[in-house]
Amino acid sequence: PPPPKMHAPPTMESENEPDSKRARMDEGVLESEEEFADKNAGAQSIAVSVSEGVGNADVHGKTLQVAVTSVLETVKEVKGKLADVVGVAANKQKLLSANGAVMVDTYTLAFYNVSTGTKALTLQLKERGGRKK
């Protein structure tokens, strides 16, 4: 007998495609990185809340102000500036955005819509895997 006829798979139409995923904040959807950078050009002062047990005892539980030249600085660059003040290497730090999302080192502050006047970021120690005691 002849093989059964195969039907072509249905094609996805552009109107059925979902919107690209974008992080959300409490206030709603974040602005695009370019738009946010245009609106917040120039030097900024970012608030960072230091969790207990991170770095020097004199900064535990305090909110630090970190000066950045632009919102286009990466999270890694901000961690480098914090390393000098807190006394913890940048690769041992974990920065959380105001909504609790872990910030990726290669993304910019503009990607997360962080500038002067936004809620404080939270600095924690990176926890490595392993058995819990």
All heavy atoms as an XYZ file, in Angstrom:
984
protein
N       0.830     -1.200      0.000
C       0.000      0.000      0.000
C       0.870      1.258      0.000
O       1.951      1.253      0.578
C      -0.811     -0.100      1.269
C      -0.137     -1.122      2.131
C       0.697     -1.951      1.245
N       0.394      2.329     -0.564
C       1.162      3.582     -0.601
C       1.233      4.197      0.804
O       0.343      3.996      1.619
C       0.386      4.473     -1.559
C      -0.998      3.930     -1.559
C      -0.887      2.450     -1.271
N       2.318      4.936      1.093
C       2.437      5.567      2.420
C       1.341      6.612      2.621
O       0.859      7.199      1.652
C       3.823      6.211      2.395
C       4.170      6.350      0.969
C       3.425      5.270      0.228
N       0.952      6.833      3.857
C      -0.092      7.839      4.115
C       0.413      9.229      3.745
O       1.595      9.527      3.851
C      -0.370      7.729      5.611
C       0.836      7.061      6.177
C       1.433      6.228      5.075
N      -0.505     10.066      3.312
C      -0.130     11.436      2.937
C       0.136     12.253      4.198
O      -0.594     12.188      5.170
C      -1.237     12.085      2.118
C      -1.387     11.441      0.777
C      -2.258     12.282     -0.103
C      -2.271     11.637     -1.473
N      -2.678     12.558     -2.472
N       1.238     12.975      4.134
C       1.617     13.828      5.270
C       1.113     15.246      5.011
O       1.231     15.756      3.902
C       3.143     13.854      5.443
C       3.747     12.489      5.658
S       3.224     11.762      7.178
C       4.444     12.417      8.264
N       0.585     15.831      6.028
C       0.139     17.225      5.913
C       1.248     18.140      6.398
O       1.978     17.815      7.327
C      -1.115     17.460      6.763
C      -2.302     16.658      6.292
N      -2.963     16.949      5.135
C      -2.906     15.576      6.831
C      -3.945     16.082      4.981
N      -3.930     15.225      5.997
N       1.368     19.281      5.771
C       2.383     20.260      6.187
C       2.024     20.800      7.569
O       0.842     20.982      7.883
C       2.454     21.401      5.185
N       3.027     21.009      8.420
C       2.721     21.568      9.752
C       2.145     22.965      9.613
O       2.470     23.694      8.670
C       4.075     21.590     10.459
C       5.083     21.551      9.379
C       4.444     20.844      8.220
N       1.277     23.337     10.528
C       0.711     24.688     10.452
C       1.805     25.733     10.643
O       2.733     25.538     11.411
C      -0.304     24.734     11.598
C       0.094     23.632     12.517
C       0.804     22.605     11.674
N       1.692     26.806      9.920
C       2.693     27.873     10.025
C       2.276     28.849     11.107
O       1.092     29.112     11.301
C       2.846     28.624      8.688
O       1.570     29.157      8.329
C       3.351     27.700      7.601
N       3.284     29.368     11.801
C       3.017     30.378     12.833
C       2.904     31.732     12.138
O       3.777     32.118     11.387
C       4.164     30.439     13.845
C       4.279     29.250     14.755
S       3.097     29.266     16.084
C       3.673     30.627     17.056
N       1.828     32.400     12.397
C       1.694     33.732     11.845
C       2.225     34.725     12.872
O       2.145     34.494     14.066
C       0.232     34.018     11.521
C      -0.292     33.112     10.413
C      -1.733     33.427     10.075
O      -2.168     34.562     10.359
O      -2.393     32.553      9.543
N       2.761     35.828     12.390
C       3.396     36.791     13.282
C       2.430     37.315     14.349
O       2.835     37.662     15.433
C       3.995     37.948     12.493
O       2.970     38.628     11.792
N       1.142     37.348     14.044
C       0.193     37.854     15.034
C      -0.013     36.885     16.194
O      -0.468     37.263     17.258
C      -1.137     38.184     14.376
C      -1.813     36.969     13.760
C      -2.951     37.346     12.838
O      -2.776     38.281     12.048
O      -4.003     36.702     12.929
N       0.352     35.612     15.998
C       0.201     34.618     17.059
C       1.439     34.503     17.930
O       1.406     33.818     18.940
C      -0.111     33.240     16.464
C      -1.488     33.210     15.817
O      -2.336     34.021     16.145
N      -1.695     32.297     14.906
N       2.527     35.120     17.532
C       3.766     35.011     18.295
C       3.665     35.840     19.570
O       3.155     36.954     19.553
C       4.959     35.498     17.470
C       5.304     34.560     16.333
C       6.524     35.031     15.563
O       7.312     35.807     16.119
O       6.665     34.609     14.419
N       4.154     35.289     20.674
C       4.104     36.056     21.922
C       5.109     37.200     21.893
O       6.108     37.157     21.174
C       4.491     35.031     22.988
C       5.294     34.014     22.253
C       4.750     33.987     20.849
N       4.823     38.227     22.685
C       5.766     39.338     22.808
C       7.042     38.825     23.455
O       7.023     37.869     24.225
C       5.179     40.449     23.689
C       3.972     41.104     23.038
O       3.887     41.080     21.802
O       3.118     41.620     23.780
N       8.169     39.462     23.131
C       9.422     39.037     23.750
C       9.313     39.270     25.252
O       8.671     40.205     25.716
C      10.600     39.810     23.171
O      10.442     41.184     23.434
N       9.955     38.377     26.013
C       9.846     38.463     27.466
C      10.686     39.622     27.985
O      11.769     39.871     27.521
C      10.307     37.159     28.103
C       9.361     36.035     27.795
C       9.709     34.803     28.554
C       8.693     33.731     28.261
N       8.913     32.541     29.038
N      10.167     40.301     28.952
C      10.848     41.432     29.561
C      10.565     41.373     31.053
O       9.449     41.056     31.475
C      10.301     42.733     28.970
C      11.039     43.970     29.408
C      12.359     44.108     28.683
N      12.917     45.399     28.992
C      14.069     45.570     29.586
N      14.821     44.555     29.904
N      14.518     46.765     29.837
N      11.574     41.673     31.847
C      11.394     41.656     33.296
C      10.312     42.642     33.704
O      10.099     43.656     33.054
C      12.712     42.007     33.967
N       9.628     42.327     34.771
C       8.580     43.209     35.280
C       8.969     43.718     36.661
O       9.590     43.025     37.430
C       7.258     42.475     35.381
C       6.693     42.083     34.045
C       5.397     41.329     34.234
N       4.843     41.000     32.944
C       3.804     41.612     32.417
N       3.207     42.570     33.064
N       3.354     41.269     31.233
N       8.569     44.903     36.936
C       8.774     45.480     38.260
C       7.392     45.646     38.887
O       6.371     45.433     38.250
C       9.461     46.844     38.160
C      10.869     46.791     37.603
S      12.025     46.019     38.709
C      12.579     47.440     39.606
N       7.356     46.064     40.141
C       6.088     46.248     40.835
C       5.192     47.253     40.107
O       3.984     47.100     40.077
C       6.330     46.744     42.262
C       7.074     45.720     43.101
O       6.966     44.519     42.801
O       7.765     46.129     44.048
N       5.789     48.265     39.515
C       5.013     49.316     38.854
C       4.505     48.882     37.483
O       3.672     49.523     36.898
C       5.860     50.582     38.648
C       6.514     51.126     39.881
C       7.864     50.490     40.154
O       8.654     50.293     39.216
O       8.126     50.170     41.314
N       5.041     47.824     36.914
C       4.626     47.388     35.583
C       5.825     46.949     34.776
O       6.850     46.566     35.322
N       5.702     47.034     33.469
C       6.765     46.588     32.571
C       7.877     47.633     32.540
O       7.623     48.836     32.560
C       6.201     46.365     31.155
C       7.287     45.958     30.192
C       5.099     45.318     31.187
N       9.110     47.161     32.504
C      10.258     48.062     32.452
C      10.358     48.749     31.100
O       9.945     48.202     30.081
C      11.544     47.266     32.690
C      11.701     46.613     34.053
C      12.947     45.741     34.067
C      11.790     47.657     35.132
N      10.939     49.937     31.094
C      11.217     50.640     29.841
C      12.368     49.940     29.135
O      13.171     49.264     29.771
C      11.659     52.081     30.118
C      10.584     52.982     30.636
C      11.109     54.393     30.827
O      11.657     54.965     29.854
O      10.999     54.911     31.942
N      12.483     50.158     27.837
C      13.612     49.575     27.122
C      14.896     50.238     27.608
O      14.890     51.373     28.097
C      13.465     49.759     25.612
O      13.772     51.085     25.245
N      15.989     49.513     27.479
C      17.284     49.990     27.951
C      17.648     51.328     27.318
O      18.118     52.256     27.986
C      18.332     48.924     27.610
C      19.677     49.136     28.208
C      20.594     47.936     27.996
O      20.181     46.923     27.394
O      21.740     48.029     28.436
N      17.429     51.459     26.001
C      17.800     52.689     25.284
C      16.965     53.876     25.750
O      17.490     54.961     25.985
C      17.628     52.496     23.768
C      18.545     51.463     23.160
C      18.069     50.023     23.369
O      16.859     49.805     23.637
O      18.906     49.122     23.300
N      15.638     53.679     25.873
C      14.765     54.765     26.319
C      15.141     55.222     27.725
O      15.204     56.421     28.002
C      13.306     54.312     26.320
C      12.701     54.138     24.952
C      11.275     53.595     25.025
O      10.657     53.634     26.124
O      10.784     53.125     24.004
N      15.379     54.266     28.614
C      15.717     54.599     29.996
C      17.041     55.351     30.061
O      17.182     56.317     30.803
C      15.771     53.332     30.855
C      15.894     53.620     32.314
C      14.785     53.945     33.065
C      17.129     53.583     32.946
C      14.889     54.222     34.422
C      17.257     53.853     34.293
C      16.121     54.178     35.031
N      18.030     54.905     29.271
C      19.338     55.576     29.256
C      19.217     57.009     28.735
O      19.883     57.922     29.244
C      20.328     54.780     28.415
N      18.364     57.216     27.732
C      18.168     58.564     27.198
C      17.542     59.493     28.244
O      17.936     60.645     28.382
C      17.287     58.532     25.946
C      18.002     57.938     24.741
O      19.258     57.847     24.758
O      17.302     57.544     23.780
N      16.566     58.979     28.988
C      15.881     59.783     29.999
C      16.759     60.056     31.218
O      16.548     61.036     31.922
C      14.608     59.076     30.467
C      13.499     59.059     29.459
C      12.283     58.372     30.039
C      11.173     58.280     29.025
N      10.004     57.550     29.556
N      17.716     59.174     31.494
C      18.544     59.289     32.704
C      20.019     59.426     32.351
O      20.865     58.719     32.896
C      18.319     58.059     33.600
C      16.907     57.987     34.104
O      16.537     58.693     35.017
N      16.112     57.140     33.487
N      20.323     60.345     31.450
C      21.710     60.558     31.025
C      22.500     61.226     32.147
O      21.944     61.921     32.993
C      21.734     61.427     29.773
N      23.808     60.978     32.153
C      24.685     61.621     33.124
C      24.947     60.778     34.354
O      24.496     59.643     34.471
N      25.692     61.369     35.280
C      26.085     60.671     36.508
C      24.866     60.424     37.388
O      23.928     61.220     37.411
C      27.121     61.486     37.256
N      24.897     59.308     38.103
C      23.799     58.905     38.984
C      24.364     58.447     40.317
O      25.545     58.111     40.423
C      23.008     57.746     38.356
C      22.446     58.025     36.979
C      21.213     58.899     37.006
O      20.384     58.796     37.900
N      21.101     59.791     36.034
N      23.530     58.390     41.327
C      23.898     57.857     42.633
C      22.918     56.738     42.963
O      21.727     56.982     43.112
C      23.833     58.955     43.691
O      24.196     58.428     44.946
N      23.429     55.510     43.056
C      22.596     54.331     43.245
C      22.627     53.910     44.715
O      23.699     53.789     45.311
C      23.101     53.156     42.366
C      23.257     53.595     40.908
C      22.205     51.942     42.493
C      22.019     54.125     40.265
N      21.461     53.655     45.296
C      21.365     53.203     46.685
C      21.487     51.687     46.732
O      20.815     50.985     45.985
C      20.039     53.646     47.289
N      22.364     51.187     47.621
C      22.561     49.750     47.792
C      22.488     49.425     49.279
O      23.269     49.934     50.079
C      23.925     49.291     47.219
C      24.118     47.797     47.432
C      24.047     49.644     45.750
N      21.548     48.567     49.629
C      21.381     48.131     51.011
C      22.231     46.889     51.239
O      22.110     45.905     50.514
C      19.902     47.818     51.263
O      19.733     47.278     52.535
N      23.097     46.928     52.250
C      24.014     45.821     52.535
C      23.381     44.901     53.573
O      23.021     45.341     54.661
C      25.373     46.343     53.055
C      26.334     45.198     53.313
C      25.973     47.329     52.061
N      23.226     43.618     53.214
C      22.640     42.640     54.135
C      23.589     42.337     55.279
O      24.803     42.529     55.172
C      22.324     41.342     53.389
O      21.363     41.565     52.397
N      23.035     41.846     56.379
C      23.845     41.447     57.535
C      24.818     40.343     57.116
O      24.470     39.466     56.328
C      22.948     40.928     58.664
C      22.090     41.998     59.305
C      22.870     43.048     60.065
O      23.919     42.720     60.651
O      22.433     44.214     60.055
N      26.020     40.385     57.639
C      26.998     39.341     57.357
C      27.793     39.529     56.078
O      28.575     38.680     55.692
N      27.597     40.649     55.392
C      28.327     40.916     54.148
C      29.443     41.908     54.435
O      29.189     43.042     54.829
C      27.399     41.486     53.049
C      28.186     41.819     51.804
C      26.296     40.503     52.728
N      30.680     41.489     54.261
C      31.824     42.384     54.354
C      32.119     42.908     55.744
O      31.875     42.252     56.749
N      32.650     44.133     55.776
C      33.060     44.780     57.019
C      31.862     44.979     57.947
O      30.771     45.309     57.502
C      33.682     46.151     56.729
C      34.860     46.051     55.779
O      35.577     45.062     55.778
N      35.043     47.077     54.966
N      32.084     44.801     59.247
C      31.011     44.937     60.232
C      30.410     46.343     60.246
O      29.237     46.504     60.561
C      31.528     44.571     61.614
N      31.188     47.350     59.869
C      30.682     48.728     59.931
C      29.684     49.063     58.819
O      29.065     50.120     58.854
C      31.835     49.732     59.942
C      32.760     49.592     58.742
O      32.832     48.489     58.184
O      33.404     50.594     58.391
N      29.482     48.179     57.828
C      28.517     48.445     56.755
C      27.293     47.536     56.822
O      26.365     47.698     56.043
C      29.165     48.334     55.349
C      30.223     49.384     55.148
C      29.690     46.946     55.089
N      27.257     46.601     57.774
C      26.114     45.685     57.901
C      24.823     46.459     58.117
O      24.735     47.309     58.989
C      26.307     44.726     59.065
C      27.387     43.723     58.851
N      27.668     42.746     59.756
C      28.255     43.524     57.837
C      28.662     42.005     59.319
N      29.045     42.477     58.159
N      23.816     46.154     57.322
C      22.506     46.767     57.491
C      22.406     48.214     57.055
O      21.360     48.831     57.214
N      23.454     48.772     56.495
C      23.431     50.174     56.067
C      23.109     50.270     54.576
O      23.274     49.324     53.825
C      24.774     50.844     56.347
C      25.056     50.997     57.823
C      26.285     51.811     58.061
C      26.501     51.963     59.559
N      27.751     52.630     59.851
N      22.675     51.456     54.178
C      22.436     51.736     52.768
C      23.551     52.632     52.269
O      23.771     53.723     52.802
C      21.071     52.413     52.558
O      20.051     51.529     53.033
C      20.829     52.701     51.086
N      24.276     52.162     51.277
C      25.396     52.900     50.699
C      24.948     53.594     49.426
O      24.066     53.107     48.721
C      26.547     51.950     50.381
C      27.062     51.057     51.516
C      28.102     50.080     50.980
C      27.651     51.915     52.617
N      25.589     54.718     49.112
C      25.354     55.406     47.846
C      26.566     55.151     46.949
O      27.695     55.434     47.341
C      25.173     56.916     48.067
C      23.931     57.283     48.849
C      22.645     56.926     48.127
O      22.533     57.048     46.912
N      21.658     56.475     48.887
N      26.313     54.595     45.776
C      27.382     54.289     44.832
C      27.266     55.243     43.646
O      26.226     55.305     42.991
C      27.286     52.825     44.327
C      28.397     52.521     43.347
C      27.317     51.857     45.495
N      28.331     56.002     43.393
C      28.341     56.944     42.270
C      28.698     56.203     40.985
O      29.679     55.474     40.931
C      29.348     58.056     42.531
N      27.859     56.382     39.958
C      28.132     55.798     38.641
C      28.134     56.926     37.620
O      27.435     57.924     37.781
C      27.099     54.709     38.261
C      27.192     53.511     39.184
C      25.690     55.248     38.258
N      28.941     56.770     36.585
C      29.037     57.816     35.563
C      27.850     57.795     34.612
O      27.526     58.803     34.005
C      30.330     57.664     34.753
O      30.369     56.355     34.194
C      31.554     57.883     35.627
N      27.204     56.620     34.491
C      26.093     56.479     33.566
C      25.278     55.250     33.939
O      25.801     54.308     34.539
C      26.636     56.319     32.145
O      25.657     55.820     31.269
N      24.006     55.237     33.556
C      23.179     54.048     33.783
C      23.564     52.926     32.823
O      23.050     51.822     32.919
C      21.667     54.354     33.670
C      21.207     55.241     34.809
C      21.312     54.938     32.328
N      24.484     53.212     31.907
C      24.972     52.187     30.986
C      26.137     51.393     31.574
O      26.704     50.546     30.901
C      25.351     52.807     29.633
C      24.163     53.386     28.863
C      24.624     54.083     27.593
C      23.140     52.312     28.550
N      26.493     51.667     32.842
C      27.503     50.846     33.513
C      26.888     49.484     33.805
O      25.695     49.384     34.083
C      27.954     51.495     34.830
C      28.927     52.624     34.641
C      29.591     53.050     35.944
O      29.737     52.208     36.853
O      29.951     54.229     36.037
N      27.725     48.450     33.754
C      27.224     47.103     34.001
C      27.128     46.825     35.502
O      27.740     47.518     36.317
C      28.130     46.039     33.360
O      29.422     46.110     33.981
C      28.251     46.218     31.860
N      26.376     45.802     35.829
C      26.240     45.371     37.220
C      27.611     44.977     37.763
O      27.947     45.269     38.915
C      25.230     44.202     37.318
C      25.209     43.604     38.706
C      23.843     44.665     36.911
N      28.436     44.375     36.918
C      29.781     43.961     37.335
C      30.627     45.177     37.742
O      31.386     45.120     38.711
C      30.459     43.192     36.203
C      31.768     42.565     36.595
C      32.309     41.684     35.487
C      33.527     40.927     35.953
N      33.993     39.960     34.965
N      30.506     46.272     37.013
C      31.250     47.487     37.350
C      30.792     48.050     38.703
O      31.613     48.518     39.503
C      31.085     48.536     36.242
C      31.754     48.152     34.944
C      31.399     49.068     33.779
O      30.256     49.573     33.737
O      32.254     49.264     32.904
N      29.500     47.990     38.961
C      28.973     48.467     40.248
C      29.499     47.581     41.376
O      29.901     48.077     42.430
C      27.427     48.489     40.235
C      26.877     48.829     41.607
C      26.923     49.478     39.196
N      29.523     46.264     41.146
C      30.060     45.347     42.161
C      31.536     45.637     42.434
O      31.993     45.535     43.574
C      29.906     43.892     41.706
C      28.494     43.369     41.780
C      28.485     41.914     41.327
C      27.131     41.284     41.384
N      27.176     39.860     40.974
N      32.275     46.016     41.404
C      33.677     46.374     41.580
C      33.837     47.578     42.499
O      34.727     47.624     43.354
N      32.961     48.572     42.344
C      33.002     49.753     43.215
C      32.610     49.384     44.638
O      33.183     49.900     45.603
C      32.066     50.832     42.667
C      32.540     51.411     41.349
C      31.573     52.415     40.784
C      32.105     52.934     39.451
N      31.276     53.984     38.891
N      31.647     48.491     44.779
C      31.222     48.061     46.114
C      32.307     47.241     46.812
O      32.422     47.283     48.031
C      29.944     47.230     46.015
C      28.661     48.009     45.757
C      27.533     47.069     45.396
C      28.302     48.845     46.970
N      33.094     46.497     46.033
C      34.140     45.646     46.609
C      35.120     46.466     47.436
O      35.554     46.031     48.510
C      34.875     44.892     45.500
N      35.459     47.657     46.969
C      36.393     48.520     47.692
C      35.827     48.964     49.040
O      36.538     49.022     50.037
C      36.733     49.761     46.854
C      37.415     49.401     45.540
O      38.025     48.316     45.469
O      37.322     50.200     44.585
N      34.537     49.272     49.071
C      33.903     49.795     50.277
C      33.561     48.678     51.270
O      33.806     48.800     52.464
C      32.609     50.570     49.910
C      31.902     51.074     51.147
C      32.927     51.717     48.977
N      33.001     47.594     50.740
C      32.486     46.520     51.588
C      33.579     45.537     52.003
O      33.512     44.945     53.079
C      31.336     45.783     50.860
C      30.799     44.640     51.680
C      30.220     46.748     50.534
N      34.575     45.352     51.158
C      35.640     44.410     51.475
C      35.352     42.985     51.038
O      35.912     42.046     51.597
N      34.454     42.814     50.065
C      34.129     41.498     49.522
C      34.372     41.554     48.020
O      33.899     42.482     47.354
C      32.646     41.128     49.798
C      32.272     39.819     49.130
C      32.389     41.057     51.285
N      35.098     40.568     47.490
C      35.396     40.540     46.055
C      34.105     40.550     45.238
O      33.085     39.984     45.654
C      36.209     39.293     45.726
N      34.155     41.191     44.066
C      32.977     41.327     43.208
C      32.367     39.976     42.824
O      31.148     39.846     42.728
C      33.328     42.121     41.958
N      33.226     38.958     42.626
C      32.700     37.651     42.214
C      32.028     36.900     43.367
O      31.431     35.856     43.158
C      33.788     36.795     41.573
C      34.906     36.459     42.527
O      35.042     37.069     43.581
N      35.725     35.492     42.162
N      32.113     37.431     44.588
C      31.452     36.826     45.751
C      30.165     37.566     46.123
O      29.492     37.222     47.076
C      32.382     36.832     46.977
C      33.698     36.142     46.769
C      33.525     34.654     46.764
C      34.901     33.993     46.691
N      34.816     32.609     46.310
N      29.833     38.613     45.351
C      28.659     39.434     45.642
C      27.472     39.021     44.787
O      27.627     38.555     43.662
C      28.952     40.908     45.351
C      30.055     41.512     46.160
C      30.371     42.919     45.705
O      29.591     43.556     45.019
N      31.533     43.412     46.081
N      26.272     39.250     45.335
C      25.039     39.041     44.585
C      24.197     40.288     44.792
O      23.894     40.665     45.926
C      24.311     37.797     45.107
C      22.972     37.553     44.475
C      22.377     36.195     44.829
C      22.021     36.072     46.282
N      21.262     34.834     46.574
N      23.837     40.967     43.695
C      22.993     42.155     43.767
C      21.573     41.772     43.379
O      21.361     41.087     42.374
C      23.491     43.237     42.807
C      24.405     44.314     43.360
C      24.787     45.309     42.281
C      23.810     45.031     44.543
N      20.617     42.241     44.175
C      19.211     41.991     43.891
C      18.537     43.312     43.555
O      18.789     44.326     44.208
C      18.517     41.369     45.100
C      19.111     40.081     45.654
C      18.370     39.650     46.905
C      19.056     38.987     44.628
N      17.666     43.291     42.546
C      16.918     44.497     42.194
C      15.854     44.744     43.255
O      15.648     43.934     44.157
C      16.286     44.341     40.814
O      15.348     43.290     40.822
N      15.148     45.842     43.138
C      14.149     46.221     44.141
C      13.042     45.178     44.267
O      12.451     45.030     45.330
C      13.553     47.575     43.782
N      12.770     44.429     43.196
C      11.715     43.407     43.269
C      12.261     42.031     43.649
O      11.528     41.047     43.629
C      10.934     43.337     41.965
C      11.746     42.823     40.804
O      12.964     42.688     40.893
N      11.089     42.530     39.699
N      13.555     41.946     43.980
C      14.138     40.694     44.454
C      14.775     39.821     43.394
O      15.262     38.740     43.702
N      14.801     40.267     42.151
C      15.415     39.483     41.075
C      16.931     39.627     41.123
O      17.457     40.714     41.375
C      14.904     39.955     39.719
N      17.638     38.530     40.901
C      19.103     38.559     40.874
C      19.547     39.295     39.609
O      19.090     38.998     38.512
C      19.691     37.131     40.897
C      21.204     37.173     40.794
C      19.269     36.413     42.164
N      20.435     40.256     39.769
C      20.913     41.047     38.638
C      22.118     40.362     38.005
O      23.058     39.983     38.695
C      21.253     42.465     39.103
C      20.048     43.190     39.685
S      20.435     44.802     40.393
C      20.641     45.774     38.919
N      22.097     40.227     36.684
C      23.147     39.552     35.925
C      24.297     40.524     35.667
O      24.067     41.673     35.266
C      22.576     39.019     34.591
C      23.644     38.344     33.764
C      21.418     38.069     34.854
N      25.534     40.068     35.883
C      26.728     40.923     35.772
C      26.861     41.641     34.434
O      27.344     42.760     34.379
C      27.997     40.110     36.018
C      28.212     39.796     37.495
O      27.464     40.320     38.339
O      29.140     39.032     37.790
N      26.467     41.009     33.345
C      26.705     41.583     32.019
C      25.649     42.602     31.596
O      25.833     43.295     30.604
C      26.775     40.472     30.955
O      25.578     39.694     31.024
C      27.984     39.585     31.180
N      24.551     42.714     32.345
C      23.511     43.681     31.998
C      23.824     45.035     32.629
O      24.507     45.133     33.634
C      22.141     43.206     32.466
C      21.598     42.017     31.708
C      20.592     41.249     32.250
C      22.081     41.654     30.464
C      20.072     40.155     31.569
C      21.584     40.569     29.780
C      20.573     39.829     30.336
O      20.060     38.759     29.667
N      23.258     46.072     32.028
C      23.492     47.428     32.520
C      22.430     47.815     33.553
O      21.394     47.159     33.672
C      23.444     48.450     31.376
O      22.118     48.453     30.819
C      24.463     48.132     30.289
N      22.698     48.910     34.263
C      21.708     49.439     35.193
C      20.454     49.883     34.438
O      19.343     49.752     34.938
C      22.307     50.611     35.980
C      23.470     50.259     36.910
C      24.085     51.527     37.485
C      23.026     49.324     38.009
N      20.639     50.386     33.222
C      19.505     50.823     32.408
C      18.596     49.646     32.059
O      17.377     49.795     31.977
C      19.993     51.504     31.131
N      19.162     48.469     31.865
C      18.361     47.280     31.568
C      17.366     47.027     32.695
O      16.218     46.653     32.462
C      19.265     46.060     31.374
C      18.519     44.788     31.113
C      18.123     44.455     29.825
C      18.198     43.919     32.140
C      17.418     43.289     29.573
C      17.498     42.750     31.903
C      17.109     42.432     30.610
N      17.808     47.241     33.937
C      16.950     47.037     35.111
C      16.216     48.304     35.527
O      15.534     48.309     36.548
C      17.787     46.525     36.287
C      18.348     45.151     36.057
C      19.687     44.968     35.728
C      17.546     44.017     36.153
C      20.203     43.697     35.512
C      18.056     42.747     35.942
C      19.386     42.599     35.621
O      19.900     41.345     35.401
N      16.363     49.397     34.761
C      15.741     50.686     35.058
C      16.138     51.199     36.435
O      15.303     51.647     37.220
C      14.218     50.604     34.945
C      13.723     50.473     33.510
O      12.543     50.498     33.262
N      14.617     50.343     32.542
N      17.440     51.149     36.745
C      17.964     51.613     38.029
C      18.662     52.952     37.823
O      19.541     53.074     36.964
C      18.961     50.590     38.619
C      19.622     51.145     39.872
C      18.264     49.284     38.917
N      18.266     53.957     38.594
C      18.924     55.263     38.549
C      18.738     55.927     39.901
O      18.206     55.326     40.829
C      18.343     56.128     37.427
O      17.007     56.463     37.730
N      19.160     57.182     40.011
C      18.970     57.944     41.242
C      17.474     58.004     41.551
O      16.678     58.262     40.666
C      19.515     59.374     41.073
O      20.896     59.287     40.732
C      19.351     60.187     42.342
N      17.132     57.707     42.788
C      15.728     57.805     43.186
C      14.963     56.490     43.127
O      13.855     56.416     43.646
N      15.530     55.445     42.521
C      14.827     54.161     42.520
C      15.072     53.471     43.855
O      15.985     53.821     44.591
C      15.284     53.237     41.368
O      16.694     53.036     41.461
C      14.941     53.807     40.009
N      14.247     52.481     44.155
C      14.399     51.738     45.414
C      15.791     51.145     45.495
O      16.409     50.826     44.497
C      13.368     50.618     45.497
C      11.951     51.104     45.645
C      11.015     49.919     45.755
C       9.585     50.350     45.769
N       8.677     49.190     45.773
N      16.264     50.968     46.726
C      17.623     50.463     46.941
C      17.784     49.030     46.430
O      16.886     48.205     46.561
C      17.972     50.531     48.415
N      18.949     48.771     45.839
C      19.327     47.411     45.481
C      19.783     46.723     46.765
O      20.127     47.385     47.733
C      20.469     47.435     44.472
C      20.246     48.248     43.198
C      21.500     48.223     42.336
C      19.063     47.732     42.427
N      19.803     45.408     46.771
C      20.242     44.673     47.963
C      21.507     43.904     47.636
O      21.563     43.199     46.625
C      19.149     43.693     48.435
O      17.948     44.431     48.660
C      19.556     42.987     49.716
N      22.515     44.038     48.492
C      23.774     43.319     48.321
C      23.810     42.141     49.283
O      23.609     42.315     50.484
C      24.962     44.246     48.590
C      26.348     43.610     48.484
C      26.639     43.192     47.049
C      27.407     44.565     48.979
N      24.052     40.953     48.736
C      24.168     39.740     49.544
C      25.416     38.987     49.118
O      25.994     39.266     48.074
C      22.947     38.833     49.345
C      21.650     39.438     49.801
C      20.470     38.504     49.562
O      20.551     37.540     48.817
N      19.353     38.815     50.209
N      25.800     38.009     49.932
C      26.894     37.120     49.549
C      26.357     36.039     48.635
O      25.252     35.542     48.850
C      27.516     36.462     50.790
C      28.443     37.318     51.633
C      28.905     36.535     52.855
C      29.635     37.782     50.831
N      27.152     35.685     47.617
C      26.773     34.575     46.753
C      26.885     33.292     47.549
O      27.870     33.069     48.247
C      27.742     34.477     45.565
C      27.177     34.939     44.283
C      28.126     34.635     43.159
C      27.803     35.510     41.975
N      28.745     35.379     40.898
N      25.885     32.464     47.441
C      25.936     31.183     48.134
C      26.340     30.123     47.127
O      25.752     30.006     46.067
C      24.592     30.858     48.769
C      24.237     31.859     49.839
C      23.200     31.341     50.790
O      22.938     30.130     50.796
O      22.652     32.152     51.524
N      27.344     29.372     47.468
C      27.807     28.308     46.598
C      27.088     27.023     46.951
O      26.590     26.851     48.067
C      29.328     28.084     46.762
C      30.164     29.349     46.514
C      29.710     30.141     45.343
N      30.529     29.919     44.158
C      30.157     30.244     42.946
N      28.989     30.746     42.733
N      30.940     30.052     41.925
N      27.005     26.121     45.996
C      26.338     24.849     46.232
C      27.053     24.019     47.265
O      28.163     24.309     47.681
N      26.425     22.979     47.676
C      27.039     22.113     48.678
C      26.016     21.655     49.684
O      24.870     22.077     49.679
N      26.445     20.789     50.532
C      25.556     20.215     51.523
C      25.263     21.228     52.615
O      26.142     21.906     53.117
C      26.219     18.979     52.124
C      25.278     18.142     52.944
C      25.970     16.927     53.381
N      26.877     17.286     54.489
C      27.197     16.469     55.461
N      26.785     15.235     55.448
N      27.981     16.865     56.441
N      23.984     21.311     52.977
C      23.586     22.199     54.068
C      23.861     21.508     55.391
O      23.663     20.318     55.532
C      22.088     22.524     53.982
C      21.691     23.207     52.691
C      22.094     24.641     52.713
C      21.590     25.316     51.440
N      22.230     26.508     51.134
N      24.329     22.271     56.375
C      24.634     21.691     57.685
C      23.521     21.925     58.659
O      22.770     22.813     58.577
C      25.940     22.286     58.221
C      27.112     21.900     57.381
C      28.377     22.459     57.981
C      29.549     22.042     57.101
N      30.801     22.509     57.599
